[in-house]
Amino acid sequence: MLEQAKDIALTGDHWTSVNNENYLGVTAHFVDKDWTLQSFALTVSKTEERHYAEACADHFLNIANKWEIKEKLSTLGTDSARNMVAAARLLPFEHLPCTAHSLQRTVTVSLSNSGFESVLAKCRKIVGHFKHSPSNAQELKERQVAHGQKQESLAQDVATRWNSTLEMVKRIQRNKAPLTTTLAQQNSKVAMLTDQELAKLQKLEELLEPCRYVTELLGGEQYVSCSVVLPALRHLFRVMEPSDDDPVYVVRFKKVFTTDLAQRKDNTNLTWLKIATALDPRFKDLKCLPKDERSEVWASVRDLVMGETHAQPPPAEPTEEPSPKKGRMSILLGSSDTDSDAEEESIEHCMDRYKAEPKMDMEGCPLQWWSKREEAHARLAPIARKYLSTPATTVPCERLFSLSGHIIQKKRASMSPENVNKLVCLSNWLNANKG
């Protein structure tokens, strides 16, 4: 399938196995001739040297050359680690930092600077009380049944994953009654949260839930995600605007969040994201952008159409002898000016026709829209196919590593890197065919 693709986007990330070996995972993404988004693994290969920028760049180039796709590559998506960012600068294609990684950093910074630390520390003590004692855990399950709730374990959060913090908060809130009863009857030194602390947890859940929604939305690889980044970030900026009735700690969280996210947004590939947004019929009104930026985006699209037009070989035309009434030089100059003006007018016309199309429903698929209108917007279609194929995150690579973790278990830690690569890629390809 790769040989049929014109433009291919990559995602890449590093992973350390259970036996402390380093692997580089790379996935490929493109929109095929039927306007279906294709996504599959290229490699999960062991890397021997440290992850220096030059070494990382060489690995990506070697993989591209192995699959004979170097000239087709449009973007490389990675996290924002310094070595990956530096490696991307050495490569001859666009870099698209992972939006989920940026959002992860922003939430982590906001949590550590807003006043939720003490209540979260108390939550961790409660979770640990039941996690580290089977008898305590069993007693909690019995209380859950007595209160008419389903049995579920509490969740301990992980410092590097804010979504695990959200899950911990939600489970403690769901189990308020069983926890209160169990801890009271045990005469435990671990105290249940006060009503004020529970109210604080509720506020935290309300802050983190939109972040969870956006992260999951952008992490899909079976649908277009790149064009959704800017509308999704605009949504987050809007819900994080402080209101008059917000407690001080909520205002602090929101201010830290919006300041940090704005800085990270500025460091992403905004030009690529804006063009992708414009070519998605759901967002082509560009209302997620300030009004003064919208004309610049369409100017960029016009330049791309112009470049695409010049890249196409001109059709052969029959040669005619110049009329004796016109000099040869005047004919050349006249036709040159006329052709240039006509081409400019034609490009403007094709863009105006696209912008005049009715806005697509938000739940619709932009690729299906383009599949039905490819001929009507023939000049824009190749550019849309290229830009809409780019993933917004490196989640596809993370899914590969999750699969790798299942394959390289402790009992199979001695499996050769070559077999790891074969098994992971084969499993990925088989699942893609099932989909």
Secondary structure, DSSP 8 states (H G I E B T S, - for coil): -GGG-S-EEEEEEEEE-TTS-EEEEEEEEEE-TTS-EEEEEEEEEE--S---HHHHHHHHHHHHHHTT-GGGEEEEEE-S-HHHHHHHHTSSSEEEE-HHHHHHHHHHHHHTTTT-HHHHHHHHHHHHHHHS-HHHHHHHHHHHHHTT---------BTTBHHHHHHHHHHHHHTHHHHHHHHHHHT-SS----HHHHHHHHHHHHHHHHHHHHHHHHT-SSS--GGGHHHHHHHHHHHTS--TT--HHHHHHHHHHHHHHHHHHHTS-HHHHHHHHHTSTTTTT-TTS-HHHHHHHHHHHHHHHHHHHHHS-----------TTS-HHHHHHHHHHHHHHHHHHHHHHHHHHHHHS----TTS-HHHHHHHHTTTTTTTHHHHHHHTTS-SSSHHHHHHHHHHHHHS-GGGTT--HHHHHHHHHHHHHHHHHH-
